[in-house]
């Protein structure tokens, strides 16, 4: 997992909780890296799981709620850090439909070793999009948070429904997104 995800997570923890909380969860997680991350480094996803789990225990917030909040935060940070990805993008559904072919293609050029989740467009219309999320890391809640951050960025009201497909390592998640009518 790219270090930018770790650095942004720790920044969010410092902003929403405290710098002391960052130190506490790093200590609690007993990380092989010691919690020293660089944005361009690559680290085991198990360290993110350990950090988020430690924060959940200390904050009494569910892991799901923390990952949703982090996903929304992370999307906002991506908008600031990678503005070229958003140039010419006008709505959330079009942006999300292009994740695999546009965004992930560019990320792979910059970081060929990056292990990115897959987003397969199952169906698409003007007002709806169905994506299949596949990742051995099973960060479906983080993916949902990123989507919700996307909706907020584009100022759109979109209904999101999720369904788990399969079991174990072969499990995927279906995200059904429908643009809500404007009043």
N, C-alpha and C positions, 0 to 999 in steps of 0.2 A: 504494500500500500504506500502511495506516495506521501512523503513527509509533509507536504502542504496540508493534507487532511489532519495530521497530528498537530501541526502548529496552529491551525485554525481552531481545532477543538480546544486546545489549551488556552488560546486567546479568548474564546467564548466563555470558558470556565472562569477565567480571571475577571472578565467583564461582568458576568451575571452572578458570580458568587464572590470570589476573592482570589488574590495571589496565593494566600495561605491554603485555600482549597486546592489549587493546582499542586502545590507541594505535597499536600496530604494525599491526594489521589495517586500521585506518582509513587509516594512511599508505600501506600496500600497495595498498589498493583505489582510491586516487585518486578519491574521490567528489566529484561536483559539489556536493553539500551540505556537504562538508567533515566529514561525520559528526556534525553538530549536529542532533539530532532532538528533537522534542517529541512527546509521546504523542498529541496531537490533530492533528498535522500529517499531510500526505500526501506520500509520496515515491515515486520510481520503484522498481519491484520490482528493477530491474537493480542498484540499490545493495545490496539484500539478497543477491543472487547474488554480487556482488563481495566483500562482507564474509564471507559463508560460504566462498567459494572461498579467500580470503586465510587464513582460519582453518584450512581444510583443509590448505593448503600448509605453514603454520607448525606445525601440531600433528601432522601426518602421519596424521590421521584422515580417513577417507573423507568426502566430502560427504554421502553418504547417511546415514552414522552420525551426523554432526553435525546434520543436519536432523531425524532421528528423535529424537535427544536434545533438540533445541530444541523440537520439538513437544510432547514429554512435559512439559518445563519450562513451556512456554507454557500448556498446559492447566491446570496447577497454579496459575499466576498468574491465569488467568481465573477460577478458583474463588474466589480471594481478592478480586479486583478487581470481580467482577460476581456477587455471591452470589444476586441475585434470579433469575438464569438457572437456578440449581440448586435453588431452592425447589420442593418437591413432586416432584422427580425422584428415582426410586428405583433405577433400573438403567441400565446403559450402553447397551443396545440401544434402549430407549425414548428415552433422551436423544438418541442419535445419529440416530434416525429423525425427530426433531423439529428437527434443526439448521436446515433450510431454512425451515420454516414458523414456527418460534418464534424461535430465536436470530438467524438472519440477518434475519428480518423486523424485529426490534427494533434490530439494528445499523443497518439501512437507515434507520430512523426517526431515529436519533442522527446518522448520517453518510450522508446521501443520495448523496454522491458516491463512497462506498466501492465498490470493485470486488471483490466477494466471489466465491469459487469456488461452484460449484453442486454440491449433493448431492441426487441424485434417488434416491428409494427404488424399487428395482427389484422387490424382494420382501421380505416380512416375515412372520415367525411368532413364536411365543412364545420360541423359542430361537435364532433366526437372523435376520439382516438382510443384505440385499445392497444396497449403495450404488454409484451411478455418480458418480464425481468428474469434474468438468469445469472446467478453468481454463486460460486462455491462458498463465498463469505456470508451469504444470507443476511445482507444489510438492507432488507426490504423496507424497514422503517426509515432508514436514512434516505433511501431512494424516494419514499413518499414525501419526506420532509423537503427534499430538493425540488420535487414537483410542486409542492405547496409554495415554496419560495419563488418558483417560476410564475405561478399564478399571481402572486402578489406583485412581482416585478412588472408584469404586463397589465396589472390592474383588472384582472378578469375573475369573474365568479364561475368556478368550474366544480362540478360534483365529481368526486373521486371515489370509486368503489374498487375494493381489492378482493381477489380470490386466490387461495393457495391451490396450486396444481401439483399433484404428485407428492412424494414423500422422500425423506432423507436427503442425500446429496443431489439426487435428481430433481428435487423440488424446484419449481419456478413459481412466479407470482404474476397474476394477470391484473393489470391496472386498467380500469375502464374510466375514461375521462369524458365528461359531457359538459359542454358550455351551457350555462344556465341563461335563460332569457333575461334580457335587461328590461327594467321597468319603464 
